Amino acid sequence: MICLVVYDIPNDRLRAKVADICLDYGLERIQYSAFMGELNHNRQSELLQKLRRRVGSQEANLQLFPICDKDARLRREIVVAGDKGCKNRESA
């Protein structure tokens, strides 16, 4: 199942560690504090446990949203990257 992980973490070092963990689980960075990728239920639970241990008592808000394949295919994206212009992408 596709999952979306988003977070708001004020501490730069912790935020970088959380990003590294998401990458270790094969998730793709889709925004500065958002990752998306394929994780089964067990891997989702494992990821959340690892993130919970890493965060400890530090200030953080992490959220994981499971997304069914049908809804993931409906994803729409607008990317504006500096002087490169605007690029629309649709999954399907």
KAQUITA-V936348 format. One line per field, one symbol per residue. psi: psi as a letter, one per 40 degrees, with the letter a starting at -180 (. if undefined). A space follows every 50 residues. Layout:
psi = ???
This chain:
psi = iiihhiihhdhdddddddddddddeeihheidfhiiihhidddddddddd dddddbeihihhhhhhhiddddeehihhhhgbeeahhhihi.
